[in-house]
Amino acid sequence: MKPSLLLTAFMLVSITGCSIPTVFVPGIPHHPPVKEVRWLEQNWSDDERFWFHHVSQGTSTLPVPYNWFLALEQPELSPLSTPGLLSDPDYLSRYGFIPSPKRMGTSVGSRGNHLMLAGNPDGLPVGFSKLPAAPDPVTGNMQPDQLGFTCAACHTGQVEYHGASLRIDGAPALTDLGKFRNALGLSLAQTDAVPGRFGRFATRVLGDSHTTEQAAQLQGQLKALLARIQQLKTITDTVADQNVEEGFARLDAINRIGTQVFFTDLLGAPGFDARVNLTGNNAPVNFPHIWDTYWFTWVEYDASIMQPMFRNAGEALGVGAKINLVNPKRPLYKSTVGVQELYDIEELLAGKNPHSGTPGFKGLRSPAWPEDILGKIDQGGKERGQALYRELCQSCHLAPVNEATFWTDRRWQAPNAAGERYLNLVEVPATEIGTDPGQASILGQRKITLPAYLGIPGTPKDDGTLVEGTFGQVLAAVVDNATTSWYDDHNIAPADRDRMNGYRPNLLQTKNIYKARPLNGIWATAPFLHNGSVPTIYALLSPVAERPTTFCLGDREYDPTHMGYRTDCAAGTFRFDTSIPGNLHTGHEFENGPAGKGVIGRALSHQERLDLVEFLKSL
């Protein structure tokens, strides 16, 4: 329901004196209470886990100051009661966010003179972080404390089964960020328009003894923010027909990064209309799991990015780190990106060299199947499934990581100068694997136009005042300039820059491919395929004609037999339609007939699919 409709409903109640039930933001699922919460063992201490959950990467993702968010009320309308707070953990859990304890600060050690410290003073969910007040890199004006998302917001999973909630670091989040953004917008609009709300909001923000002048100033700031949000919405509505709804567990991350950096961050650039870079969000992906990722040569679903710092700094810019691209009177490319923190996060995820000592990944490890909760693995099925894996899966996904042959595979590169070896994953053309092609083509086909004063190489336009390039090339240059600015400001030596960049250059490839990664922990990464269009592993092992054409996401209850989330369409869940481009569930198919055009192996019987599921549980 749009804010205007909600406000109209409230006004009708006020005018007529009629009584109506509380009006909630529609489409938010309710979940049964859990009896047990367990963080699975993944080679992290509790302090390391908490630090990852809340360390700031320099982002101000939400368009409100930190203390405003704590003061906003839930976007519901009730003439008989006061709504709860938007920041209430139980309420936010309905959008898929995972509750996290209130703690003032946790240190997980230090590197050099840098203390690795993070806190959660107000008990916000996993993935929320407080960015302390600092000058805006565009204007130089001091900004209040901000609220941003961390890596953990999209890369911490949860699975529920018979009252037990399993929490999994590095797994895909089961959040619906679109619904959450809508709820935040409704809450802001109602704070301004619904009688009584602004007074309560002002008291929470300013304190009981605030003056009339302070309240008026705060209300002016709120109205200015709402006007800016409406202005942006009016512009982005021009491409709304291109959007594919993301829903639970998915986000069009790459396109959204492009919109944030090359539209939002360029608004107000002198002599430049940022609307030229606006496009829809039409290639959603399932939040990827991130254990072992550091040790792959190329990352992202489309194997497009090599350097860890490029990947992480680009992600930080995409979720709201501020950067100066519009004010040539101040240092261009100066940003709030937490380069040191991004390096520390990557180090914690990566761990020590996996080829040192006993071979094995030594950072964040994939989660083992919890037999005491989800049921014991059938050993007969596992053995039969292992033979099927070697026949049908191993040529692309490699030997299981718990087998010695994985660590001696020829795809491991020779050691570099730092003694690190990286794994060349199998890359399959999108036309061959047959899955939805949308995500693989974005970085190479989307065009970006920039003001020439930014100094980005490209094709000159408009008498040299503008340049044009592909999205991937331009993004790589902007991110490189942003991190170089940070390195320069902090006097980072060349050898240390190389180390913080992961001993890899800022390279990008756009080959319309998808990579095949090892399948350890795959049980915890539903839904499947890069766009989340197949709900269970059993369905993925089935012919396309047998896969569900529609199903629902948002129910956290797990299906251990088929390996994935339960797909019942309960109230508030997201209905996934696989007929829509961007949502296609084709490809990666086991079906009799000639290989190619999406067919990768012979058809499997019902029992063979179940056997493969049993083996995959053991990885």
C-alpha angles and dihedrals in degrees: 000000000000120000091247091057093048092049091047089054090051092048091051090053091049093049100044099034089227121149120236130172122262113287115223132189100271125242104033113135124225117223127202115251116267123234098200134028119198130177105208120236108261104155095272129116119232090254093051090050093049091047091053090049096055113019110122119239091194098270132141095191098164116064094230133078115262095252091049091058091053090051099048121103128226113273098252131116122222125157090200104050145027114254120243122250120284088228094059106129094222091053094046090049088068087067089052100263116144118232117244131190125258110253131159097220143331127205121202094185132277140271115212106321094334117107113209101222134156136164143185103207096171101041097248120169128275109288097031118114138178116236107203120233113281141152116286106246090220100050105013089231117137112257122205123242109301134206118231142169123248129208087268092064090074101022106054117089137198132200124186127199128172093336098318120113116206115199118203126192116219093018125119114281117237094218132131103216092177093061090045092053090050091050091052091051092049091049092053093047093049092047088060099040111028114085114252098013100094092051092055091044092051092050091052093047101038104025133244094291098052119138130240089248092054091050091049091051091050092049090051090053090050093050091048091052092049090050091052092048090050091048092052091045091052090054097043091047086071089073097033091109088066094057124109111204109248103199126171119352095008142091134169087234100169097048091043090054088052093050093047096047102034100034113022096034091046097051108122096023108152113262093356134111107209092195088084088076097050120116138155128268100250107146110061119182134197109254101264123236111244110200112122091008096122090065096056118098093222126024139193120066090278094048090240108136129058108177117074093211092053090051094048099040090047089052091049091052089048093056096049114287105153119242132178109239097137110049113069089180089071128049108292116229093020105142146168092243108138097228094171092049092048090053091049091049091051091048091052091049094045102043122187125334105296090215093058115098113338107009113252143104107284104186125061104350128208114260121259118233105266101228094183090061107027098031136264120295112250103241095204091051090045092055093048090045091052091060090048091049091054090048100045113014113028097075089067106022094039127224117318112278091239091063123086092230090066091063094047095046114134089234090077108098123231114269115277125220090284092051093250123138124201130204122240103215122208110267118206123193112246090235091056099045089043097213123138105300098206102097096044093060103047102089094045101040108033111092125217128197121203138180110264092232089075089070096226114153114244146114110309118241136181097020092315098303090112136036130201130207142152117285093247096050094046094045091051091053095047093048092046090052091048094051092042088054089054093046091050094047091051096042093238111182119236093250091052091048089055090050094048090049089058094252088284133111123243095261129158132191128191108191103143092248140130123218127228111221129190113281101227109138091009090140089072098051106075137181100057142224116043093284096045092243097140115062102203141023089240089058090047090055089052128085114271090249089063097047116101112264091203130021138149133253128199102068107113095200110116129227105212094181095060096023108238144071121305108261103207112142098237121169112291098017123125117255109221115209111196094192092076118093105252089036099059114143095198128121136036084081132170105208137133114260138063117337119246136056089072100321109115103164148002123290116276127219120235091258093048090054091051090048092052089049090054092051093047089054088063097055 
